[in-house]
Amino acid sequence: QVHLVESGGGLVQAGGTLRLSCAASGRTFSVYGAGWFRQAPGKEREFVAAIYRNTDITDYADSVKGRFTISRDTAKNTVYLQMNGLKPEDTAMYYCGARNAATGKYDYWGQGTQVTVSS
């Protein structure tokens, strides 16, 4: 069983920065890719960023390109999301997922960390 724990969320003013962390049990990010998703109240969960297994290939939603960076520390079994230039519309619960390379689906999810950006 894979266990993911997000941290690093909080309240920040527009234009500020936060770094989210996703710590995984075992050697999860040696086996799985990783992604960040977010869900704002009343909205569906949406893709934010992904980093693929055993590569440095990344992918971003258009809304965060140039502002957010996803990275991975395999030795620490942790994935990060560096968020710069935060906007009020980035306010959401952010979730980390472990992506199965064979199916392309996210098999495991964390409980989320809240990000609130004030204007």
C-alpha positions as CSV (number, residue, x, y, z in Angstrom):
1,Q,0.0,0.0,0.0
2,V,1.3,3.4,-0.9
3,H,0.8,6.3,1.5
4,L,1.2,9.9,0.3
5,V,1.3,12.9,2.6
6,E,1.2,16.5,1.3
7,S,2.4,19.5,3.2
8,G,3.4,23.1,2.7
9,G,0.1,24.7,2.0
10,G,-1.0,27.9,3.7
11,L,-2.3,31.4,3.3
12,V,-0.2,33.8,1.1
13,Q,-0.8,37.1,-0.6
14,A,-1.1,37.4,-4.3
15,G,2.3,37.4,-5.9
16,G,3.8,35.2,-3.1
17,T,5.3,31.8,-3.2
18,L,4.8,28.4,-1.6
19,R,6.4,25.0,-2.0
20,L,4.3,22.0,-1.6
21,S,5.8,18.6,-0.7
22,C,4.5,15.1,-1.2
23,A,6.2,12.5,0.8
24,A,5.6,8.8,-0.1
25,S,6.1,5.6,1.7
26,G,8.5,3.1,0.3
27,R,10.2,3.6,-3.0
28,T,7.0,5.0,-4.6
29,F,8.6,7.6,-6.9
30,S,11.1,5.1,-8.2
31,V,8.2,3.0,-9.5
32,Y,5.5,5.6,-10.1
33,G,5.3,9.0,-11.8
34,A,3.7,11.8,-9.8
35,G,1.2,14.6,-10.4
36,W,-0.4,17.5,-8.6
37,F,-4.0,18.3,-9.0
38,R,-6.2,20.9,-7.3
39,Q,-9.9,21.3,-6.5
40,A,-11.5,24.6,-5.6
41,P,-14.9,24.7,-3.8
42,G,-17.7,23.9,-6.3
43,K,-15.3,22.9,-9.0
44,E,-14.0,19.6,-10.3
45,R,-10.5,18.4,-9.6
46,E,-8.1,19.7,-12.3
47,F,-4.6,18.7,-13.4
48,V,-1.8,21.1,-12.4
49,A,1.5,19.4,-13.1
50,A,3.1,16.0,-13.6
51,I,6.6,14.5,-13.7
52,Y,7.0,11.1,-15.4
53,R,8.6,8.0,-14.0
54,N,12.4,7.7,-14.5
55,T,12.6,10.8,-16.6
56,D,12.8,14.6,-16.1
57,I,9.9,15.1,-18.5
58,T,7.2,17.4,-17.0
59,D,3.9,18.6,-18.0
60,Y,1.8,21.6,-16.8
61,A,-1.6,23.0,-17.1
62,D,-1.6,26.2,-19.2
63,S,-2.9,28.2,-16.2
64,V,0.3,27.5,-14.2
65,K,3.0,27.3,-16.9
66,G,5.9,29.6,-16.2
67,R,4.8,30.0,-12.5
68,F,4.9,26.5,-11.1
69,T,7.6,23.9,-11.2
70,I,7.3,20.2,-10.3
71,S,10.4,18.3,-9.2
72,R,11.3,15.0,-7.6
73,D,13.9,13.9,-5.0
74,T,14.1,10.1,-5.5
75,A,16.4,9.7,-2.5
76,K,13.9,11.3,-0.2
77,N,10.9,9.8,-2.1
78,T,9.4,13.2,-2.2
79,V,7.9,15.3,-5.0
80,Y,7.6,19.1,-4.8
81,L,5.6,21.8,-6.4
82,Q,7.2,25.2,-6.3
83,M,4.6,27.8,-6.8
84,N,5.6,31.4,-7.7
85,G,3.5,34.4,-8.6
86,L,0.5,33.0,-6.9
87,K,-2.9,34.4,-7.9
88,P,-6.2,34.3,-6.0
89,E,-7.5,31.8,-8.6
90,D,-4.9,29.3,-7.5
91,T,-6.8,29.0,-4.2
92,A,-7.7,25.3,-3.8
93,M,-7.0,22.0,-2.1
94,Y,-3.9,20.6,-3.7
95,Y,-3.5,16.8,-4.0
96,C,-0.6,14.7,-4.9
97,G,-1.0,11.4,-6.9
98,A,1.1,8.5,-7.8
99,R,0.8,7.7,-11.5
100,N,1.0,4.2,-12.9
101,A,3.1,4.3,-16.0
102,A,1.5,1.2,-17.5
103,T,-2.1,2.5,-17.3
104,G,-1.6,6.3,-17.1
105,K,-3.9,6.4,-14.2
106,Y,-3.3,7.7,-10.7
107,D,-3.5,4.7,-8.4
108,Y,-2.9,6.5,-5.1
109,W,-3.8,10.0,-3.6
110,G,-2.8,12.0,-0.6
111,Q,-5.3,13.8,1.7
112,G,-4.5,17.2,0.3
113,T,-3.1,20.5,1.5
114,Q,-5.0,23.8,1.4
115,V,-3.6,26.8,-0.5
116,T,-5.3,30.1,-0.1
117,V,-4.2,33.2,-2.0
118,S,-5.5,36.5,-0.8
119,S,-5.8,39.5,-3.2
